[in-house]
């Protein structure tokens, strides 16, 4: 709708409709994997922050085709967040609130209409959130302001 095209890989409909993963241990498996990675990195004195970049249809779900029913079933990202929320070793970022806020208050699109890639402003929002999280343990990693970057548009294949 309104000129939007959403990713069309075979599993896309299952993701959009929030069908449950086949494995009954999916949530626990993710939690264990992230905890193991966090512990391995901590042993090497490396900060670990995990985030899932939401798909364009998450931020712009009002443009999904009508046959794509909205559901109250938790998304896979919601399930990962819930699985690790009580584990202090795993720092988990949820980019969605900041992206929804930018969508609500900004004139620019966060994602491109014809593919699943985000625009420069969407990338900056996630970058700044990630750097703020890393700066909690290393203040030198505070995000640079947007005007510190030079954005250039290039045309290329694809």
C-alpha positions as CSV (number, residue, x, y, z in Angstrom):
1,X,0.0,0.0,0.0
2,X,1.0,3.6,-0.7
3,X,4.1,2.4,-2.7
4,X,5.6,0.2,-0.1
5,X,7.2,-3.1,-1.0
6,X,8.2,-5.5,1.9
7,X,10.9,-8.2,1.9
8,X,9.7,-11.3,0.1
9,X,11.8,-14.2,1.2
10,X,9.9,-17.5,1.8
11,X,9.7,-17.1,5.6
12,X,8.7,-13.4,5.4
13,X,5.0,-14.1,5.8
14,X,5.7,-16.3,8.9
15,X,7.8,-13.5,10.4
16,X,5.2,-10.8,9.6
17,X,2.4,-13.0,11.0
18,X,4.5,-13.8,14.0
19,X,4.2,-17.6,13.7
20,X,6.0,-19.4,16.5
21,X,9.4,-21.0,15.8
22,X,9.3,-24.7,15.3
23,X,11.6,-25.5,18.3
24,X,10.0,-25.4,21.7
25,X,13.4,-24.5,23.2
26,X,13.9,-21.5,20.8
27,X,13.7,-18.8,23.6
28,X,16.0,-20.7,26.0
29,X,18.4,-21.5,23.1
30,X,18.7,-17.7,22.3
31,X,19.1,-16.9,26.0
32,X,21.8,-19.4,26.4
33,X,23.6,-18.4,23.2
34,X,23.7,-14.7,24.2
35,X,24.8,-15.5,27.8
36,X,27.6,-17.7,26.4
37,X,28.8,-14.9,24.0
38,X,28.6,-12.3,26.8
39,X,30.6,-14.4,29.1
40,X,33.3,-15.2,26.5
41,X,33.7,-11.6,25.6
42,X,33.7,-10.5,29.3
43,X,36.6,-12.9,29.9
44,X,38.5,-10.9,27.2
45,X,37.4,-7.6,28.7
46,X,35.2,-6.8,25.8
47,X,31.7,-5.2,26.2
48,X,28.8,-7.0,24.7
49,X,25.6,-5.3,23.6
50,X,23.1,-7.2,21.5
51,X,20.4,-5.6,19.4
52,X,18.0,-6.8,16.7
53,X,17.4,-4.3,13.9
54,X,13.7,-4.3,13.2
55,X,12.4,-5.0,9.7
56,X,10.7,-2.2,7.8
57,X,7.3,-3.8,8.2
58,X,7.7,-3.6,12.0
59,X,8.0,0.2,11.9
60,X,5.6,0.7,9.0
61,X,3.2,-2.1,9.6
62,X,0.2,0.1,8.7
63,X,1.4,-0.3,5.0
64,X,1.3,-4.1,5.1
65,X,-1.2,-5.6,2.7
66,X,-4.7,-6.0,4.2
67,X,-4.4,-9.8,4.1
68,X,-1.4,-9.7,6.5
69,X,-3.4,-9.9,9.7
70,X,-2.0,-8.0,12.7
71,X,-1.6,-10.2,15.7
72,X,-1.0,-9.9,19.4
73,X,1.4,-12.9,19.4
74,X,4.8,-11.6,20.5
75,X,7.3,-11.1,17.7
76,X,10.5,-13.0,17.6
77,X,12.3,-9.9,18.8
78,X,9.9,-9.6,21.7
79,X,10.6,-13.2,22.6
80,X,14.4,-12.6,22.6
81,X,14.0,-9.5,24.7
82,X,11.8,-11.4,27.2
83,X,14.2,-14.4,27.3
84,X,17.2,-12.3,28.3
85,X,15.6,-9.5,30.3
86,X,16.5,-11.1,33.6
87,X,20.1,-11.9,32.7
88,X,22.3,-9.0,33.8
89,X,25.2,-10.3,31.7
90,X,23.3,-9.6,28.4
91,X,22.9,-6.0,27.5
92,X,20.0,-6.0,25.0
93,X,19.0,-3.0,22.9
94,X,15.5,-2.5,21.5
95,X,15.8,0.0,18.7
96,X,12.0,0.0,18.0
97,X,10.9,2.8,20.5
98,X,13.5,5.3,19.1
99,X,12.6,4.4,15.5
100,X,8.9,4.7,16.2
101,X,9.5,8.1,17.8
102,X,11.5,9.3,14.9
103,X,8.7,8.1,12.6
104,X,6.2,10.0,14.6
105,X,8.1,13.2,14.9
106,X,10.2,13.3,11.7
107,X,9.5,14.2,8.1
108,X,11.9,11.7,6.7
109,X,11.3,8.0,6.3
110,X,13.2,5.7,8.5
111,X,13.3,2.9,5.9
112,X,13.2,2.9,2.1
113,X,9.9,2.1,0.6
114,X,11.1,-0.4,-1.9
115,X,13.4,-2.6,0.1
116,X,14.2,-3.5,3.7
117,X,17.1,-1.1,4.2
118,X,16.9,1.9,6.4
119,X,17.6,5.4,5.5
120,X,20.6,7.4,6.9
121,X,18.5,8.8,9.7
122,X,17.4,5.3,10.8
123,X,21.0,4.1,10.8
124,X,22.0,7.2,12.9
125,X,19.3,6.6,15.4
126,X,20.5,3.0,16.0
127,X,24.1,4.0,16.0
128,X,23.5,6.7,18.7
129,X,21.6,4.2,20.8
130,X,24.3,1.6,20.5
131,X,27.1,4.1,21.3
132,X,25.2,5.4,24.4
133,X,24.9,1.8,25.7
134,X,28.6,1.2,25.1
135,X,29.5,4.6,26.7
136,X,28.0,3.4,30.0
137,X,31.2,1.4,30.6
138,X,33.5,3.4,28.3
139,X,32.6,7.1,28.1
140,X,35.0,7.7,25.2
141,X,32.4,5.8,23.0
142,X,29.7,8.4,23.3
143,X,27.9,9.0,20.0
144,X,29.1,11.7,17.7
145,X,26.4,14.3,16.8
146,X,24.7,13.9,13.5
147,X,26.4,17.0,12.0
148,X,29.8,15.3,12.6
149,X,29.0,13.0,9.6
150,X,29.0,13.8,5.9
151,X,26.2,12.0,4.2
152,X,26.7,11.4,0.5
153,X,24.3,9.7,-1.9
154,X,25.8,7.3,-4.4
155,X,24.1,5.3,-7.0
156,X,25.1,1.7,-7.4
157,X,23.8,-1.6,-8.6
158,X,21.0,-3.2,-6.6
